[in-house]
Structures are given as C-alpha cells and as structure tokens.
Amino acid sequence: MVDQTRREFLKLGLAAAASAVTASAIEIPLFGNQNSSMQTQLNSANTQIANLKTRVNTVVGFVSLSITEQSLLEKIVETIIPTDSDPGAKEAGVIYFIDRALASDYGQSANMFMDGPHILPKVPASTTNTLTVNPTLRWANLPGNSSAPITYTGGSIGTPGVGAGITASPRVGSGINYQYPLNFREFWRVGLSALQAYANSAYGGNFETLSSANQLLLLQDLWANKPTSFSSILPSDFAYELTFMTWAGFLMDPIYGGNQNMVGWTYTGFNGVNFGNFYGEGQDQKALMVATTPTRLKPASLAQYQQQASGGA
C-alpha cells in the first residue's frame, strides 16, 4: 500500500514538473478532502503522462534524407497510400521508415552483390543482337580472366560457354533487375532528383505543388517508362522501389520506424504477435485457426512482446 501510494504521488510530481511549460493552464492540488478528489487528480496525472509520452514518441527526426528529399518523398508516399477515412502513409510514418532504411544496410546495399558487369534492361534476345560490357578490375584480376570486353550473345540458356545465354528482360521486382553501380542510398538520391526534374519538365512544377491527379499521373508515367531522360535509371525500376518501400513502411513491424501506432495492421486486420491472448482475450490459437468465422484481434508489436517477456508493464 505504501509503495502504491508513493508511485501515485510520483506520477503527480512528474506530471506537474513535465507540464511546467503550461503551468498557468494546469493546476494539480496535492491534497484533497475527499478520496474522489484524489482519484480525479491521479486520473488527470495519468492522462498528462500519456499525452507527454505520445509527444515524445511522435517527435521523430531524419538521419539520411535531406530537407528537399523529405518534402518530396512525403508527398510521393502520400500519393501511393493516401489518407481518407482510414490512415495512410502519413499517419503510419512511412517516410521515417524509408529514412532509417536508407541509413542502414539497405541504403549501403550491404547484402547485395554489387560488382559488375552491370547489364542494363533489354538484354540480348538472340545471337545477332549482342551486348558487350567491360568487366570490372576485380573480375579481370581473377585467375583465368582478362580485361577484354565480355559479349553476351543471347540464345540458348542451357548452352555452356556461349555468352551466358540470357534470353529475356527480367520483370521489374524480380530480384535480378537491379543493374546499377549505385548503392541504394545513391539510387534514391538520383531517382528523387530525376523525378523532380521530370515533374517540372512534364507538369510545370515541383511534385509537391502538383494537383493530386497529376501526382498520380506522374507516378504512372514512371511505371510506363515515359520519361526519356531519368539520370540513367530506368523509371520503372525507381517506381517499383518507391512503391515497395512505401508499402513495407506501412505494413512492417513498428520496431523498424514505420507503421506507427500499428495503423497499417489495424487497417489490414493483421494481428502481429497477438495470437489470441496477448491482451488477456482468452482466445486459443488453435481454435482461432480452425474457426469457421474469423476473429479480428487487436495487433501487438515486437517491442510490446519484448517488453512483456522482460516483465515490463
């Protein structure tokens, strides 16, 4: 009882101290004549603490994107997942997810093979339509190799020693279509700059200033490879990465910076790590799996799971 009372008074003191900037509008008497008055004070303190925590959690900065990139990318992701009666990319903090990804291994292409030769789209489809590329020094210095250009002749994939036999252009997002000597951070920098330049040349202004209809049309232009000049990047490659990372930031666990307040999971009905009893619902996981009607569970994140597993509140 003593410890509980001490904690409650600590809450009162914390709320009073943290709210000093608005002290003229808040009055928290420490003593009242009735229990109901004390309970009211405690409820008010709890509410103020919750509000302060929300403010701290939502004051987020950037670690990778420049100021101009921030304003541009914010409008792009909001075009891909707009806000209507339901939260969109803005409420999910998608731009913060992308910013942190670009500052991490993703931005450095840390787990990708980045050595050449880099074969751009429209690879040869026949022995008469060949493609010649210069190897990198790393390739040339390997035993048995040379610095002579490599010719890809197309033709049969199964024929060894015949120019690798590439016969088709890989689809966007296939996992083998990224053929650029840039890491992803530089790819995004170049891509955002090229997108802004195209917005001005084709639509008469920066992307942020365009109507929502024209913003959507511009992104459709990228998918159709309509821009004839895009800083040596295939526009559809950049459109794919924009779309993929936007949806990743909307739907991945909040521990990675996006899907704030789990709005993406709430929208799609995904339950995260709540398998039926995370909040004490008393549901059985196996029963839920075989039930004839679905049960929509309140989502729970990895951070919540870690906190619960460590005995936190």
Secondary structure, 3 states (H helix, E strand, C coil): CHHHHHHHHHHHHHHHHHCHHHHHHCCCCCCCCCHHHHHHHHHHHHHHHHHHHHHHHHCCCCCCCCHHHHHHHHHHHHHHCCCCCCCCHHHHCHHHHHHHHHCCCCCCCCCCCCCCCCCCCCCCCCCCCCEEECCCHHHHCCCCCCCCCEEECCCCCCCCCCHHHCCCCCCCCCCCCCCCCCCHHHHHHHHHHHHHHHHHHHHCCCHHHCCHHHHHHHHHHHHCCCCCCCCCCCHHHHHHHHHHHHHHHHHCCHHHCCCHHHHHHHHHCCCECCCCCCCCCCCCHHHHHHCCCCCCCCCECHHHHHHHHCCCC
